[in-house]
Amino acid sequence: MKSILIKDTTREERETIIRSSLDCGSGCENCSSCWLGGGSPWGIYQDYIDGKREISEINMAYMEEHRQNRQIRG
């Protein structure tokens, strides 16, 4: 498996990685990200596509923001 780190990918590759990762086959209307206040799934990963933050950093920040003080362990 090829690395998905920013340093190892082009912008076009990162767009493909996000597009293929978010394509569950059910369409965005079935994704809990938007209707639970997470925002557009494409917008969430825009920093990765732009080469600003790694996927892991975005995921950690998202979890911290949306845990809403629940007892969820990361």
C-alpha positions as CSV (number, residue, x, y, z in Angstrom):
1,M,0.0,0.0,0.0
2,K,1.3,3.4,-1.0
3,S,1.7,6.1,1.7
4,I,-1.1,8.6,2.0
5,L,1.0,11.2,3.8
6,I,1.1,14.7,2.2
7,K,4.8,14.5,1.5
8,D,4.3,11.3,-0.5
9,T,1.2,12.4,-2.6
10,T,0.2,15.0,-5.1
11,R,-2.9,17.1,-4.7
12,E,-4.6,15.0,-7.4
13,E,-3.8,11.8,-5.5
14,R,-5.1,13.3,-2.2
15,E,-8.4,14.2,-3.9
16,T,-8.7,10.7,-5.2
17,I,-7.9,9.2,-1.7
18,I,-10.6,11.3,-0.1
19,R,-13.1,10.7,-2.9
20,S,-12.6,6.9,-2.8
21,S,-12.5,6.8,1.1
22,L,-15.8,8.7,1.4
23,D,-17.6,6.9,-1.3
24,C,-19.7,4.3,0.7
25,G,-22.0,3.8,-2.2
26,S,-25.0,5.1,-0.4
27,G,-24.6,8.8,-1.2
28,C,-24.0,11.7,1.1
29,E,-27.6,11.8,2.3
30,N,-26.9,8.7,4.4
31,C,-23.8,10.1,6.0
32,S,-24.1,11.2,9.6
33,S,-21.3,13.8,9.3
34,C,-23.5,16.5,7.9
35,W,-26.7,16.1,9.9
36,L,-24.9,15.7,13.2
37,G,-23.2,19.0,12.7
38,G,-19.9,17.7,11.4
39,G,-20.2,19.6,8.2
40,S,-19.6,18.6,4.6
41,P,-17.5,15.4,4.4
42,W,-15.6,17.0,1.5
43,G,-15.0,20.2,3.5
44,I,-13.7,18.3,6.5
45,Y,-10.8,17.0,4.5
46,Q,-10.0,20.1,2.5
47,D,-6.9,20.8,4.5
48,Y,-5.6,17.4,3.6
49,I,-6.3,17.9,-0.1
50,D,-4.6,21.3,0.1
51,G,-1.6,19.8,1.8
52,K,-2.0,21.6,5.1
53,R,-2.9,18.8,7.6
54,E,-2.6,15.1,7.6
55,I,-5.8,12.9,7.7
56,S,-4.9,11.7,11.2
57,E,-4.7,15.3,12.5
58,I,-8.1,16.2,11.0
59,N,-9.6,13.0,12.4
60,M,-8.3,13.8,15.9
61,A,-9.5,17.4,15.8
62,Y,-12.9,16.2,14.5
63,M,-13.3,13.7,17.3
64,E,-12.3,16.2,19.9
65,E,-14.8,18.8,18.6
66,H,-17.8,16.4,18.2
67,R,-17.5,14.2,21.3
68,Q,-19.6,16.7,23.2
69,N,-18.2,15.6,26.5
70,R,-19.3,12.0,26.0
71,Q,-17.3,9.2,27.6
72,I,-15.7,8.1,24.2
73,R,-12.2,6.9,24.3
74,G,-9.9,7.8,21.4
